[in-house]
Amino acid sequence: QVQLVESGGGLVQPGGSLRLSCAASESIFGIDNMGWYRQAPGNQRERVSIIYKSGNSDSKDSVKGRFTISRNYALNTVYLQMDNLKPEDTAVYYCRVVVRGGIVYWGQGTQVTVSS
């Protein structure tokens, strides 16, 4: 069973930066897309950024220009560089990998708190 392990979360002041990483426990073949989602208390989980096997990516409007998603297929890793963080970015961040055929893997989540 493939496991995804996120790291890089923590407490940061507004305007600060964090880089999240998500690594798979073993090689994953047939990846269709890799993405980052987040869930704040009382809110539904929402997609933050996604990167497709083509290399194309997309992000929700509120993080465009601040967050950058990237991936290293050889290392089965996806990253989320988060700059100019705002208090409203506070949430648990999850990575997700979708494999051809519709298989979906989720990480366990990493807490990001933006506060002064």
Phi, psi and chi 1 to 4 in degrees:
 res  aa     phi    psi   chi1   chi2   chi3   chi4
   1 GLN       -  123.1  177.8   71.4   12.9      -
   2 VAL   -70.0  136.4  173.0      -      -      -
   3 GLN  -118.8  140.9  -67.3 -175.4  -25.0      -
   4 LEU  -109.3  130.2  -58.2  178.5      -      -
   5 VAL  -120.8  116.8  180.0      -      -      -
   6 GLU   -90.5  153.2  -61.8  106.2  -25.5      -
   7 SER  -152.6  165.2   60.2      -      -      -
   8 GLY   105.3   -5.1      -      -      -      -
   9 GLY   -73.0  173.9      -      -      -      -
  10 GLY   159.6 -165.3      -      -      -      -
  11 LEU  -102.8  130.6  171.7   64.2      -      -
  12 VAL  -142.5  150.2   64.4      -      -      -
  13 GLN   -78.4  155.0  -67.0 -174.7  -19.1      -
  14 PRO   -54.2  137.2  -28.2   36.8      -      -
  15 GLY    90.2   -9.0      -      -      -      -
  16 GLY   -82.1 -177.4      -      -      -      -
  17 SER  -130.9  152.0  -61.8      -      -      -
  18 LEU  -143.5  152.4  -73.6  173.1      -      -
  19 ARG  -124.2  116.7 -174.4 -178.0 -168.5 -130.7
  20 LEU   -91.5  143.6  -55.7 -177.2      -      -
  21 SER  -126.4  148.5  -61.6      -      -      -
  22 CYS  -138.0  116.0  172.1      -      -      -
  23 ALA  -116.9  139.5      -      -      -      -
  24 ALA   -86.7  148.6      -      -      -      -
  25 SER   -73.9  -16.2   58.6      -      -      -
  26 GLU  -155.2  170.2   58.2 -171.9   78.7      -
  27 SER   -62.7  138.6  -64.2      -      -      -
  28 ILE  -116.7  123.0  -56.1  176.2      -      -
  29 PHE  -103.1  145.9  -61.1   98.1      -      -
  30 GLY    76.5   32.4      -      -      -      -
  31 ILE   -65.9  129.9  -67.0  175.8      -      -
  32 ASP   -93.7  -45.3 -175.1   74.0      -      -
  33 ASN  -157.2  160.1   63.7   75.8      -      -
  34 MET  -131.7  139.9  -52.5  174.1   80.6      -
  35 GLY  -150.1  168.8      -      -      -      -
  36 TRP  -119.7  135.1  -72.9   94.1      -      -
  37 TYR  -124.8  162.8  -69.0   68.1      -      -
  38 ARG  -144.9  155.1   68.3 -173.8 -178.4 -172.0
  39 GLN  -141.1  117.4 -172.9  168.2   17.6      -
  40 ALA   -93.9  156.1      -      -      -      -
  41 PRO   -54.4  129.6  -26.4   35.3      -      -
  42 GLY    82.1   -2.4      -      -      -      -
  43 ASN  -113.4  160.5  -68.4   -6.3      -      -
  44 GLN   -78.3  156.7  -69.4 -173.6  -26.3      -
  45 ARG   -67.1  135.9 -169.4  172.2  -62.6 -172.7
  46 GLU  -130.2  151.0   61.1  177.8    2.5      -
  47 ARG   -79.0  134.1 -169.5  174.1   76.7 -170.2
  48 VAL   -99.1  -55.9  177.7      -      -      -
  49 SER  -148.3  151.6  -64.0      -      -      -
  50 ILE  -142.8  144.4 -173.0  169.3      -      -
  51 ILE  -130.5  131.4 -174.1  165.4      -      -
  52 TYR   -96.0  167.0  -61.4   94.4      -      -
  53 LYS   -61.9  -22.9   62.1 -178.5  179.6 -179.5
  54 SER   -71.2  -18.6   64.7      -      -      -
  55 GLY   101.2  -14.6      -      -      -      -
  56 ASN   -67.0  149.0  -68.0  -26.5      -      -
  57 SER  -139.3  164.9   63.0      -      -      -
  58 ASP  -151.7  149.2 -169.8   31.5      -      -
  59 SER  -137.7  156.8  -63.3      -      -      -
  60 LYS   -68.3  152.2   66.4 -171.3  -62.2   -5.6
  61 ASP   -56.5  -38.1  -72.5  -15.0      -      -
  62 SER   -69.4  -13.2   62.7      -      -      -
  63 VAL  -114.1   -5.1  -52.8      -      -      -
  64 LYS   -60.3  135.8  -74.9 -178.4  177.8  177.1
  65 GLY    86.4  -10.7      -      -      -      -
  66 ARG  -117.9  -36.4  -60.0 -171.3  -62.7  120.4
  67 PHE  -108.9  143.2  -68.8   10.4      -      -
  68 THR  -133.0  124.8  -56.5      -      -      -
  69 ILE   -98.4  142.0 -171.5  170.8      -      -
  70 SER  -148.2  166.7   60.6      -      -      -
  71 ARG  -148.9  158.3   89.4  -63.2 -160.6 -143.6
  72 ASN  -129.2   99.1 -174.6  -36.1      -      -
  73 TYR   -64.8  -34.1  -84.1  161.6      -      -
  74 ALA   -61.6  -32.0      -      -      -      -
  75 LEU  -100.0    2.7  -63.1  178.2      -      -
  76 ASN    52.1   45.1  -68.7  -76.8      -      -
  77 THR  -129.1  142.2  -57.7      -      -      -
  78 VAL  -125.5  142.4   61.4      -      -      -
  79 TYR  -121.5  156.3  -52.7   94.9      -      -
  80 LEU  -136.6  107.7 -173.5   67.7      -      -
  81 GLN   -87.2  121.4  176.8   66.2   40.3      -
  82 MET  -117.4  115.8  -55.4 -174.0  -66.0      -
  83 ASP  -116.2  161.4  -62.3  -42.1      -      -
  84 ASN    48.3   50.3 -170.0   21.5      -      -
  85 LEU   -65.3  146.9  -78.4  158.3      -      -
  86 LYS  -122.1  157.3  -58.4  176.7  179.8 -178.9
  87 PRO   -55.5  -32.7  -30.0   37.6      -      -
  88 GLU   -71.7   -6.3   51.9  -96.7   40.0      -
  89 ASP   -83.8   -6.1  -64.9  -41.4      -      -
  90 THR   -61.8  125.4  -64.8      -      -      -
  91 ALA  -179.1  172.1      -      -      -      -
  92 VAL   -89.6  127.7  178.1      -      -      -
  93 TYR  -103.1  132.5  -76.1   70.1      -      -
  94 TYR  -122.3  142.0  -59.6   88.1      -      -
  95 CYS   -99.3  153.2   69.2      -      -      -
  96 ARG  -139.3  137.7 -173.2 -176.3   86.2  155.7
  97 VAL  -123.4  129.0  174.2      -      -      -
  98 VAL  -111.7  127.9  178.4      -      -      -
  99 VAL  -105.6  147.3  177.3      -      -      -
 100 ARG   -49.2  130.5 -168.8  169.8   50.2 -118.1
 101 GLY   104.5   -6.4      -      -      -      -
 102 GLY    92.1   10.5      -      -      -      -
 103 ILE   -74.9  132.2  -60.6  171.9      -      -
 104 VAL  -122.5  131.3  179.4      -      -      -
 105 TYR  -116.4  140.0  -59.9  103.2      -      -
 106 TRP  -122.0  147.2  -75.0   95.3      -      -
 107 GLY   -84.4  175.8      -      -      -      -
 108 GLN   -86.5  -12.2   83.5  -71.4  -10.4      -
 109 GLY    99.7  148.3      -      -      -      -
 110 THR  -137.6  135.5 -175.0      -      -      -
 111 GLN   -80.4  132.3  176.9   70.0   46.0      -
 112 VAL  -120.5  122.7  171.0      -      -      -
 113 THR  -123.8  123.4  -57.4      -      -      -
 114 VAL  -112.4  110.5 -175.0      -      -      -
 115 SER  -158.4  147.6  175.1      -      -      -
 116 SER   -93.7      -   55.3      -      -      -
